[in-house]
Amino acid sequence: MQTEKFTIFDYEQLQNSTKKTHYEEIIKWATTIRISYVNYTLLNYATRRADKMLADIPISYYITRANEIIKGNRDNYEKGNAPVLLKTANEKMLFITSLVFPNNDNFISTLEQYGIKKEDCLNFGEETKTLGFYDENKTAMILELLMQEYFPDLDLIKTHYGTNNTGIIINKILEIAYLHPELLHTKEKS
């Protein structure tokens, strides 16, 4: 679903049961690529600068790599070098969010560190399901209000990850809320 600033996941498409296996393949592929980038970078880091302190690779690096992979996806898929063809905006966003944030539990934990509750993520996901009924301007306006209501400290999360890309964070929240809501349900004490 397109807004003025960025595209967000379309709930209806992500719930398509016939594409569930395809979405799982996309997530698996993105995670595999992420692991290979981390291993390659750590290998180069260890051989060239072993005496320096290890720092995380910035997410802008992964966003750039994801966009490069998406750009060449059709050709690589036809040549047999890519296991999955990314056709729709949802599939491409799923690839990007899975490459940038491969561990859902760590992402949720980071949100909680900055005061964003799991329930807020679930409620935000529920509220955004209805945005497809509005035009692009009204969708953008409502989305902005929802982000202010549910995530007043979103700038802290962006600072934590070292990005200005609101869309990647919002889409990861929506990915978890739509595809893995069980991770956001809190267990009540009995």
Secondary structure as GFF3:
##gff-version 3
##sequence-region A 1 190
A	DSSP	alpha_helix	11	14	.	.	.	ID=ss1
A	DSSP	three_ten_helix	17	19	.	.	.	ID=ss2
A	DSSP	alpha_helix	20	48	.	.	.	ID=ss3
A	DSSP	alpha_helix	59	71	.	.	.	ID=ss4
A	DSSP	alpha_helix	73	79	.	.	.	ID=ss5
A	DSSP	alpha_helix	89	100	.	.	.	ID=ss6
A	DSSP	alpha_helix	104	113	.	.	.	ID=ss7
A	DSSP	alpha_helix	118	128	.	.	.	ID=ss8
A	DSSP	three_ten_helix	129	133	.	.	.	ID=ss9
A	DSSP	alpha_helix	136	150	.	.	.	ID=ss10
A	DSSP	alpha_helix	154	161	.	.	.	ID=ss11
A	DSSP	alpha_helix	166	179	.	.	.	ID=ss12
A	DSSP	three_ten_helix	181	183	.	.	.	ID=ss13
###
